[in-house]
Amino acid sequence: MTDHPALADRVVDLLARLPQLEGANRRTADSVFAAVIAQLARSRRTATFDVFEADPTSPARRAALAQVLATELETAPEFLATIQDLLPGRSRRPDRQTPGLPVVAIGLAIGGFLAATAGLVTALATPPALDGTAACRSFFALGQDEQQAFLTRVFQERGEPERAREPYIVASILYACGQNPERTITQVIDASD
């Protein structure tokens, strides 16, 4: 059985530390962030994340997000599997009555994890196109300042530089991207016109 509240707390803690993380930890945190935003968008609960993001050190805001995530982890098996794959370790427990796992199962689990990690590293090592054809998932992986600069560039290319100065443009694009992470930024902008 998975302890959904404990896993949700780990996710919230990771998201709170996201701005300070670097390297592989940052890439993992960015992937968790993208998965969380996409799931919250599907369930129309992104406002909880927005409140948390405004002050990730607030115990009340952290608890509110953790509660929503625990519910999502419990009710959305694909989201649970994604988070467990991104945060291996304490979050995944075998659903067995007998203690321990056979050595072969452990070997297969490690092999699967290494294969998944290699695929993730390859995907992350390939720089995304930083123009309007970039997928939303690439936009999620950028830092907040990079997202703003990226949108400024895209809107300038479209001949609409004033739109990049709208106060909530980054949040608006993030929300729309959460609805369908495979869309391109241009598709998201066109749909908002």
C-alpha positions as CSV (number, residue, x, y, z in Angstrom):
1,M,0.0,0.0,0.0
2,T,1.2,3.5,-0.7
3,D,1.1,6.2,2.0
4,H,-0.5,8.9,-0.2
5,P,-0.2,11.7,2.4
6,A,3.5,11.0,3.0
7,L,4.1,10.9,-0.7
8,A,2.2,14.2,-1.1
9,D,4.3,15.8,1.6
10,R,7.5,14.7,-0.2
11,V,6.2,16.3,-3.4
12,V,5.2,19.5,-1.7
13,D,8.7,19.7,0.0
14,L,10.4,19.1,-3.3
15,L,8.3,21.8,-5.0
16,A,9.0,24.3,-2.2
17,R,12.7,23.7,-2.7
18,L,12.6,23.9,-6.5
19,P,14.2,27.3,-6.9
20,Q,17.2,26.3,-4.9
21,L,17.8,23.0,-6.7
22,E,20.4,22.4,-9.4
23,G,21.6,19.7,-11.7
24,A,19.9,16.3,-11.6
25,N,17.8,17.3,-8.5
26,R,16.5,20.3,-10.5
27,R,15.6,18.1,-13.5
28,T,13.7,15.7,-11.3
29,A,11.9,18.5,-9.5
30,D,11.0,20.1,-12.8
31,S,9.5,16.8,-14.0
32,V,7.6,16.5,-10.8
33,F,6.4,20.1,-11.2
34,A,5.2,19.4,-14.7
35,A,3.3,16.3,-13.6
36,V,1.7,18.1,-10.7
37,I,0.6,21.0,-12.8
38,A,-0.8,18.7,-15.5
39,Q,-2.8,16.7,-13.0
40,L,-4.1,19.7,-11.2
41,A,-5.1,21.2,-14.5
42,R,-7.0,18.0,-15.4
43,S,-8.9,18.1,-12.1
44,R,-9.3,21.9,-12.3
45,R,-7.5,22.5,-9.0
46,T,-4.5,24.7,-10.1
47,A,-5.6,27.5,-7.8
48,T,-4.3,25.5,-4.9
49,F,-0.9,25.4,-6.5
50,D,-1.0,29.1,-7.3
51,V,-1.7,29.9,-3.6
52,F,1.1,27.6,-2.5
53,E,3.5,29.1,-5.1
54,A,2.9,32.6,-3.7
55,D,4.4,31.5,-0.4
56,P,5.8,28.0,-0.4
57,T,7.1,28.4,3.2
58,S,3.6,28.9,4.7
59,P,2.6,25.8,6.6
60,A,-1.1,26.3,5.8
61,R,-0.5,26.6,2.1
62,R,1.8,23.6,2.1
63,A,-0.8,21.6,4.0
64,A,-3.6,22.6,1.6
65,L,-1.5,21.6,-1.5
66,A,-0.5,18.3,0.2
67,Q,-4.1,17.5,1.0
68,V,-5.1,18.1,-2.7
69,L,-2.2,16.1,-3.9
70,A,-2.9,13.2,-1.5
71,T,-6.4,13.0,-3.0
72,E,-5.1,13.1,-6.5
73,L,-2.5,10.4,-5.8
74,E,-5.3,8.2,-4.3
75,T,-7.8,8.7,-7.1
76,A,-5.6,9.0,-10.2
77,P,-3.5,5.8,-10.6
78,E,-1.5,7.1,-13.6
79,F,-0.5,10.2,-11.6
80,L,0.5,8.0,-8.7
81,A,2.6,5.9,-11.0
82,T,4.3,8.9,-12.5
83,I,5.2,10.4,-9.1
84,Q,6.4,7.1,-7.8
85,D,8.6,6.7,-10.9
86,L,10.0,10.2,-10.4
87,L,10.5,9.9,-6.7
88,P,11.7,6.3,-6.1
89,G,12.5,5.1,-2.6
90,R,10.3,5.4,0.4
91,S,7.2,6.3,-1.6
92,R,6.9,2.8,-3.2
93,R,6.2,-0.2,-1.1
94,P,5.6,-3.7,-2.4
95,D,2.0,-4.9,-2.2
96,R,3.0,-8.3,-0.7
97,Q,2.1,-10.0,2.6
98,T,5.5,-11.7,2.9
99,P,8.5,-9.6,3.9
100,G,11.2,-8.8,1.4
101,L,11.4,-9.2,-2.4
102,P,13.2,-11.9,-4.4
103,V,16.6,-10.9,-5.7
104,V,15.4,-11.2,-9.3
105,A,12.6,-8.7,-8.7
106,I,15.0,-6.3,-7.2
107,G,17.4,-6.7,-10.1
108,L,14.5,-6.1,-12.6
109,A,13.4,-3.0,-10.7
110,I,16.9,-1.6,-10.7
111,G,17.3,-2.4,-14.4
112,G,13.9,-0.8,-15.2
113,F,14.8,2.3,-13.1
114,L,18.2,2.6,-14.9
115,A,16.6,2.3,-18.3
116,A,13.9,4.9,-17.4
117,T,16.6,7.2,-16.0
118,A,18.7,6.8,-19.2
119,G,15.7,7.7,-21.3
120,L,14.9,10.7,-19.1
121,V,18.5,11.9,-19.2
122,T,18.6,11.6,-23.0
123,A,15.3,13.5,-23.3
124,L,16.5,16.2,-20.9
125,A,19.9,16.5,-22.6
126,T,18.3,17.3,-25.9
127,P,17.6,21.1,-25.7
128,P,14.1,22.0,-26.7
129,A,13.3,24.4,-29.5
130,L,12.9,27.8,-27.8
131,D,10.4,29.3,-30.2
132,G,6.7,29.0,-30.6
133,T,7.0,25.4,-31.7
134,A,8.3,24.3,-28.3
135,A,5.9,21.9,-26.5
136,C,4.3,23.0,-23.2
137,R,6.4,20.3,-21.4
138,S,9.5,22.2,-22.5
139,F,8.0,25.5,-21.2
140,F,7.3,23.8,-17.8
141,A,11.0,22.9,-17.5
142,L,12.2,26.5,-17.7
143,G,12.7,28.7,-14.7
144,Q,10.3,31.6,-14.1
145,D,12.6,34.2,-15.5
146,E,13.4,32.0,-18.5
147,Q,9.6,31.5,-19.1
148,Q,9.1,35.3,-19.2
149,A,12.0,35.8,-21.5
150,F,10.8,33.0,-23.7
151,L,7.3,34.5,-24.0
152,T,8.8,37.9,-24.7
153,R,10.7,36.4,-27.6
154,V,7.6,34.5,-28.9
155,F,5.4,37.5,-28.7
156,Q,8.0,39.7,-30.4
157,E,8.2,37.2,-33.3
158,R,4.4,37.4,-33.6
159,G,4.5,41.2,-33.7
160,E,2.7,41.4,-30.3
161,P,5.4,42.6,-27.8
162,E,2.8,44.3,-25.5
163,R,1.3,40.9,-24.7
164,A,4.5,39.8,-23.1
165,R,4.1,42.6,-20.5
166,E,0.7,41.4,-19.3
167,P,0.9,40.8,-15.6
168,Y,-0.3,37.1,-15.5
169,I,0.9,36.0,-19.0
170,V,3.2,33.3,-17.6
171,A,0.6,31.9,-15.2
172,S,-2.0,32.0,-18.0
173,I,0.3,30.0,-20.4
174,L,1.1,27.5,-17.6
175,Y,-2.5,27.0,-16.9
176,A,-3.4,26.5,-20.6
177,C,-0.4,24.2,-21.0
178,G,-1.6,22.1,-18.0
179,Q,-4.7,21.3,-20.0
180,N,-2.6,19.6,-22.7
181,P,1.2,19.5,-22.2
182,E,1.7,18.2,-25.7
183,R,0.5,21.4,-27.4
184,T,3.0,23.9,-28.6
185,I,3.2,27.4,-27.2
186,T,1.9,28.9,-30.5
187,Q,-1.2,26.6,-30.3
188,V,-1.8,27.8,-26.7
189,I,-1.4,31.4,-27.7
190,D,-3.7,31.0,-30.7
191,A,-6.4,29.4,-28.6
192,S,-6.3,32.3,-26.1
193,D,-6.8,34.9,-28.9
